[in-house]
Each structure stands twice: as C-alpha cells, then as structure tokens.
Amino acid sequence: MQAVAKGMKDEDITALAKHFSEQKARVVATGPVDKALTARGAQIAAKTHCGQCHLPNFEGRAQMPRIAGQREDYMYDTMLAYREGKRSGADTTMTEVLYGMSDADIRALAHFLARRE
C-alpha cells in the first residue's frame, strides 16, 4: 500500500477508506472445505483467543483487521511471517500468538478463517 498511497493527499486517503469501509465483505475462499482442517482451525482460533481482538465473528474492529473471509494463501503467508518475526509495522501480539505454532496448525487456522463470513 505504501507505493500506491505515496503522494496521496489526506482527503484522498480518507475518501478511499470511506469507500472500502462501505463495501459488503464477501468470502473469497476457493476449493473444497476440508471438514477436519476446518474443525482443527476452529479449535486453534478458540485456544489462541483470535476472537478477542478480531471479534468473535472475526469481522475486525478499529485497528484490528477483518480476518474472516480473507484469502487462505494470504492468511497462511501472513501468519508465517508473523511467527518468524518478518512482518513489520504491527503489534507484537500476533508474533506472540503464533510463536511455536506448527505450519500444519497455521494451515488449519488459515483454512478455517478463509471460510468464515
């Protein structure tokens, strides 16, 4: 986003934010639902309290992004980056939550979240 927003006026950024905030969220997950993976992801989300910051339905709020319905590959890659300390400009909470989590568990969590509405 930095490359796109560089040089934009504050009014333009505010207008873009308003436009996107008014859009209806939609699930973009592709591929079949793996029931076992979804169940494991739900367990992990409950155990790690994802719903405390991102709200119980994962719609996000204030500075906490919506994670429901995000692309599964994006969620997976982003969570790996948090776990490895390679995601910059963010609170350390995500790094703490994902520290030590296996790739398989992150995959399950991404699968679960990508299919939430």
Buried (B, 14 or more C-beta within 10 A) or exposed (E): EEEEEEEEEEEEEEEEEEEEEEEEEEEEBEEEEBEEBBEBBBBBBEEBEBEEBBBEEBBBEEEBBBBBBBBBEEBBBBBBBBBEEEBEEEEEEBBEBBEEBEEEBBBBBBBBBBBBE
